[in-house]
């Protein structure tokens, strides 16, 4: 292989190309539903002539279940969720440790009293 800097890279590239070719050939065997139509020139020519909907679809943003947002808004929301989840986890761990210690101490005290009496 001429494009690779070394034998290892060449082998990796060959394996990747082989997998891609195999997947494409297998998909073509299943017909038009899995991309077999992409190699049919008649089909592609007919698809080029098809036009999309001429009427623009309007929607009311307030009635949508999921509001449209850009990548930055999604990132900020994910950071906020992670921060809130982390604070809840920390509070729950603190509460459970305090509760566990009290229960163990009470149980030990009661057991000692029963044994000694």
C-alpha positions in Angstrom: 0.0 0.0 0.0 1.4 3.3 -1.0 -0.6 5.7 1.2 0.3 4.4 4.6 3.4 5.4 6.6 4.0 1.8 7.9 2.8 -1.8 7.7 0.6 -1.5 10.7 -1.3 1.5 9.4 -1.6 -0.2 6.0 -3.1 -3.3 7.5 -5.6 -1.3 9.6 -6.7 0.6 6.5 -7.1 -2.6 4.5 -9.2 -4.2 7.2 -11.4 -1.1 7.5 -11.9 -1.0 3.7 -12.7 -4.7 3.6 -15.4 -4.3 6.3 -16.9 -1.3 4.6 -17.1 -3.1 1.2 -18.6 -6.2 2.8 -21.3 -4.2 4.6 -22.2 -2.4 1.4 -22.4 -5.6 -0.6 -24.5 -7.3 2.0 -26.9 -4.3 2.2 -27.3 -4.3 -1.6 -28.4 -7.9 -1.4 -31.4 -6.9 0.7 -32.7 -4.6 -2.0 -33.9 -1.0 -2.1 -34.8 -0.7 1.5 -31.2 -0.9 2.7 -29.5 1.2 0.0 -29.4 -1.1 -3.0 -31.3 1.5 -5.0 -28.4 4.0 -4.7 -26.5 2.0 -7.4 -29.5 2.1 -9.8 -29.2 5.1 -12.1 -32.8 5.0 -13.2 -34.0 5.1 -9.6 -31.6 8.0 -8.8 -32.8 10.0 -11.9 -36.5 9.5 -10.8 -35.7 10.6 -7.3 -34.1 13.8 -8.5 -37.4 14.8 -10.2 -39.5 14.4 -7.0 -40.2 17.7 -5.2 -40.7 18.1 -1.5 -43.8 19.6 0.1 -44.6 23.1 -1.3 -46.3 24.2 1.9 -44.1 25.1 4.8 -45.2 23.3 8.0 -46.0 25.8 10.8 -46.0 24.9 14.4 -46.6 26.7 17.7 -43.5 26.4 19.7 -45.3 26.6 23.1 -47.3 23.5 22.2 -44.3 21.3 21.4 -43.3 18.6 23.8 -39.6 19.2 23.1 -38.5 22.7 22.5 -36.0 23.3 19.7 -32.6 24.3 21.0 -29.1 24.7 19.7 -26.0 22.8 20.8 -24.8 25.4 23.3 -28.2 25.3 25.1 -28.1 21.5 25.2 -24.5 21.6 26.6 -25.5 24.1 29.3 -28.5 22.0 30.3 -26.4 18.8 30.5 -23.9 20.6 32.8 -26.7 21.8 35.0 -28.2 18.4 35.3 -24.8 16.9 36.1 -24.2 19.5 38.8 -27.6 18.9 40.4 -27.3 15.2 40.3 -23.9 15.4 41.9 -25.2 17.6 44.7 -28.1 15.2 45.3 -25.8 12.2 45.4 -23.4 13.9 47.9 -26.3 14.9 50.2 -27.8 11.4 50.0 -24.4 9.8 50.9 -24.0 12.2 53.9 -27.5 11.5 55.1 -27.1 7.7 54.8 -23.7 7.7 56.6 -25.1 9.7 59.5 -28.2 7.5 59.7 -26.2 4.3 59.5 -23.9 5.4 62.3 -26.7 6.3 64.7 -28.5 3.0 64.0 -25.4 0.9 64.6 -24.7 2.8 67.9 -28.2 2.4 69.2 -28.4 -1.3 68.3 -25.0 -1.9 70.0 -26.1 0.0 73.2 -29.4 -2.0 73.4 -27.6 -5.3 72.8 -25.1 -4.5 75.6 -27.9 -3.6 78.0 -29.7 -6.8 77.3 -26.6 -8.9 77.8 -25.5 -7.2 81.0 -28.9 -7.5 82.6 
